[in-house]
Amino acid sequence: MPDAHRGAPRDLRLRGLRKTFGDFVAVDELDLTIPAGSFFALLGPSGCGKTTTLRMVAGLEVPTAGQVLLGEQDITGLRPYRRPVNTVFQSYALFPHLTIEDNVAFGLRRRGVKDVKGAVADMLSLVELDGFGRRRPAQLSGGQQQRVAVARALINEPEVLLLDEPLGALDLKLRRQMQLELKHIQDRVGSTFVHVTHDQEEAMTMADTIAVMNHGEVEQLGSPRELYERPATRYVANFLGQSNCLQGRVVEHGVDSTVVDVHGTLVRLPGTHGTRGGAQSLGVRPEKAVALAGQRAVRDPAFANAVAGTVTDVSFTGLSTQYVVRTGWGQDLAVFAQNDGSDVPADRGDEVLVAWRPEHTFPLRDASPVVEPEAAPLADAAR
């Protein structure tokens, strides 16, 4: 297998990167450092700027402003074929008339390399396609074609491999298998992988670091665990998984906690947040909450945060039972109860307390004005 780097590994750095199409701002003053050798994901919905960012790194789009650097080398003006960067597309873009061996060897032959047999064999072994070299793409499954596309890109020894929604065309089972295989390949070759996806599970399974993008900017950057356990905004909280987002006013700051009045219910969260009397948004994940009914409402004091409501929907999904609980002010809260046999299920129409530990409450910086109970119900129910 070829060495993935020629010389010392270099960070990929984006500095003030901006791309406009007429009046539309696709990427807005993006500053980002992607560490050498990492598996990095750009995550977000269609139109958030992630693919445009990838194409500027690849040289397929010219930035309106800003720089793309590898270490200290400015590659912004380099043509795509002169950059130590390769791209794997969702469509794979394999040549149907060439054998798998010839597809993988294509880049080397374009560079004038004559003896490609050993390198091609190494790459096919890396992606676990030994013995498939004489076949053509149409004789391979979608997952196998994807691995050929990765081998064809990696044989050129790129410092950075760009993955543009590479698993989008695969079915769910194969996509999950390929997630693990791509991570295994990245671990072995040590190149920097930059993966564009709208699939939160895919990003969290594969990436060391995720940049969640929104309207051409990075909304939050961090490890999968950091983003999931401590999302900074409602956008991130609801893009990575599902969250119950609440609004209230700060009524007390303790030494290491904050108390927020949420429509007459006091909710505590760790740390000091907001200003006394000011609006504060906060959240809790559905799997961190429990729905306590009847005598069980005399709860464990560890579950100090509790909001009263009525069960309006119950869904059995196998691993868990999912409840929707409507509060007195009209907001729906979600509760995911693991089906481990320890709880008596609640039924539709039951009056319950949705309870959770204060340490599982996270602050959200995009606090909105508080809507009083007598006003219109909150529209952003957690579903």
N, C-alpha and C positions, 0 to 999 in steps of 0.2 A: 504494500500500500504506500503511495507517495506521501511524503511529508506535507502536512496541510499548510505550512508556512515557509516562505523563503525569508529567513531573517527573523528578528524578534517579533512576536505578536503585537499588533497595534490596535488600539481602541478605535472604533468608528465614532466620529464626532460630527454632529450636526449643529451648526452655529447660525442662528438667526435665519433659518431656512424658511422661505416663503414662496408660495406658488399661487398665482391668480390666473383665472380664465375670464378675461373681461372684467366685470365688476364682482365676480364671484371669487371669494378667498377660500381656496381649497386647503392650504396649509399656511398657518399664521405665526411667523417668528418663532419657529421651533428650535429649541435648544435641548440637545439630548446627547448623552455619552453612553455608548453601548460597549461594555468592557470586552476586551479581546477574549475569545474562547467561550463566551457565554451563549446561552440559548435565550434569545430576547424576543418577546412578542409585542406587536402593535395590535391592540384589540379595540374594536369599536364597530358600530353599525355602518351600513353602506352610506357613503357620503361624508364620513368623518375626517377623511384625509389620509388614512393609513396607506392605501395603495399608491396614492400620489407621492407620498413620502418615499415609499419603496422604489418607485420608478425614478425618482430623482437620485437616489443612491446608486441605482443601476446605470444611470446615464440615459435613460429612456425619456425623461422629461428634463427640460432646462429650468432651473430655479429662477424665479423672478428676482429673488435676492437671497443672500446668505451663502454659506459654504458647506461642502461635504468634505471631511478630512479623514484620512487614515493616519493615526498618529499625528505627526506634524505635516504630512504631505497633503496638499490641497488637490483633490481629484475632481473638483467641481467642473472644470473645463475639459476633462478627458473624455474621449469617445468611449462608448460602452466596452468595446473589445480591448481597450487599453487599461481598463480598471481591473484590479485583482478581485473581481466580484463576479459571481455567476447567479443566475436566477432559475428557479424551478416554478413553472406556472401551473395553474389548475388544470389546464388542458394537456399537460405533459409535453406537447409539441415534438413528439418522436417522429422520425421519418419512416413512414409505413413500408417503403420499398427496401429499406436497409435491414440487415440482421441486427440483433441486439448488440453483438460485438461491434459492428460498424457504427451503430448509434452512439455507443459509449465512447468509441475512439474518435468520433467526428471532430471534437475540439482539438485534440492532439494533432491530427492530420492537417487541420487548417493551419496549425502553427509550424508545420513542416517536420514534425517528429515522425521518423520512419519506423522505428521499432516500438510498436505499441502493444504487442501481444501480452507481455508481462504485466503492464499497467492495467490493461483491460481485465485480465484474469483476477488481479488483486481487487479491482473495483467490484466485479461481479461477486467475488467471494465476500466482500464487505457487506453487500446488500443481500446476501444469501440467495444468489441466483446462479450458482455454479451449475454448469451443464445446460444453461439456457441460451448460450451465446449464439447458436446457429438458428434460433427461432426468429420470427418477425413479430412486431408489436401486436398484431391482430391475434396471435396465438397465445397471448398472455392475458391474465386477469387485470382488472384495474389497479389492484394493489401492486402487482408485479411491474406493470408499466410505470407506476409512480416510483418504484425503486430504481428502475432503469434511468428515469429522468434525474434522480438524485445522483446516481453513479456517473452519468454523463457530465453533470455539473462539477462533481467533486474531483474528477480525474484531471481537471485543469488546475488543481491545487489553489482554489480561491482562498483569500483571507476571510472573505465574507460570503456566505451562501444566503441568498434571499429566497424566501418561500412565500409565494403569493397565493394564498388560499389553496394550498397544495392538496388538501384532502376533501375539498368540497364536493367532488364528483363521486365519492365513494359512499357505499351504504354504511349505516351506523356501526355494525359489528366490525367491518373492515377498517373503518376510520379509526376506531378505538385501538385496533391492533397496530395500525400504521403510526399512531401517535407514539406508542412505546418503541416501535422500531426506529423511527426518526430520532428519538431521544438517545437511543442506544448508539446509532451511527454517529451522532454529534459527540457523544462521550468518547468514542474511539478516535475520531479524526482530529478533534480539538479545534476546528474552525469556529468562527463566530457565525451563528445561525440567527437570522432575523426573519421572524415568521409573522405574516399578516393574516389575521383571521377575525371573523365576527363571532366565533364560537367560544364562549367563555370556558366551557369544560376543556376544549382543546388547548387553549392558552394555559390554563391552570395545570393541566397534565404535563405539558411539555416544557414550559418556560421557567428559567431561573428568575427572570424579571419581566414584568408586564408594564407597558405604558398604555393606559386606558385613554383613548382619544375621543374628543368631542369638538365638533366644529373647527377642525384644523389645529387644535391645541391638545396638549397632554393634560387631561383632567387630574390624573394621579399616577404616580410611578411607585412600584414596589414589588416585593415578592408576592406570589399567590396568596400565601397565608396573611401577609400584612394587608393586602387589598380586601380580602374577604372578612377578616376579623375587625379591621379598623378602616372601613371606607370613609373618605373625607367628605363626600357629597352624596346627595340623593341619587344623582346620575350613576355614580360608581356603585352605590349600595344596591341599586336595582338592576344594573347591567351585569354585575357578577353575583348571580344568585338572586334571591328574593329577600326583601327586607320589609319590616314594619316600621314605617317612618312616622314619627309623632312630632307635634309642635306644641310649644308651651312658652311660659315666661320663667326666667330664672328668679327664684325666691330666696335662695340661700347658697352661700359659698362656705364650705367647710375647709378643714385643713387640706384634705385630699379628695374632696368630692363636691359635686354641685347638685342642688335640688331644683327640679323644674316642675312647675304647676302645669299639668296637661289637663285642661278642662275640669279642674277641681280635684284631680288625682295627683299626688306628689310622687314623682319619679326621680330616683337618685342615679347618678352616673359618676364614674371615677374621674378625678382631675378637676381643675378649675376651668370653667368655660363660660363665655358670654359675660354680660354685665347684669347686675341686679335690676330686675324689672324689664330687661330686654328680651327680645324673642330668641328662642333657642330651638333648633331642630335636633332630634336624636333618633336612634334606631335600635332595633334588636332583630336578630335573625329568627325565622319561624321555628327552627329546630332547637333554639335555645329557650323557647317558651313552653309552658305547660298550660293546659286548660283544666282548671279545678272546679268540680261541680259538687253540690250538696255538702256532705260532711267533710269532703276533701278540701273544701274552701278554707277550713282551718289548716293553714298551710305551714310548711317548713319555713321558719324565719329567714332562712338563707334566700328564699324567693321573695325578697322584700318589695320588689316592684310588682304591682298588680293593678290591672284595669278590668272593670266589670263589663260584661256584655252578654249577648245571646247568640248561641250557636245557630247559624243560618245554613250551613252546608257541611256535610261530612263525606269525605272521599277515601275509600280504602285503596291503596296503591301497592300493597304487598309489603314492602319494607316499612312503610309508615302509614298512619292514618292522618289525613290532612283536614283540618277544621278551618272554617271561616267563622269568625266571631264579630258581630256588629256591636260597636260601643254605643253608649247613650248619645253621643254627638254625631252618630251616623257614619263613622269610619269602620271599614272592615279590616280586621287583623287576622293574619294567618298563623296557625300553630301546626307544626309537624310532630306528631307523636310516634316514636319508634315502636313497632309492633313486637315488643319483647315479652309481652304477657304480664307486665308489672302494673299496668293501669287498667281501670274499668273505663271503657269507652264512653264518651259523652254522646248524647243524641241531639238531633236537630230540635231546636226549641228550648234546650236546657239553658238556664242561667248559670254562667260560669265566671271565674276570674282567670284572665290571661296573666300568668305570673312568670317572672324571670329574675335571675340574679342581677344585682346592680352592676357587677363587673362585666356582664355581657352587653351592657348598654354602651353604644358608641355615639359621640357627638358628630353632628353634621354641620359644616360651616355655612351652608346656604340656607340660613334661617329665613323664614317668610313671616309676614305679619300674622299674629295669632288671631284665629277666627273664634269668637266667643260662642258658647253653646247655643245661644238664641239666634245666632246668625246662620247663614247657609252652611250645610255640612261640607266638610273637607272633600275635595274632588279627587285627591290623589290617594285613594284607598290602596293599601298594600294587597296585591292579588298575586 
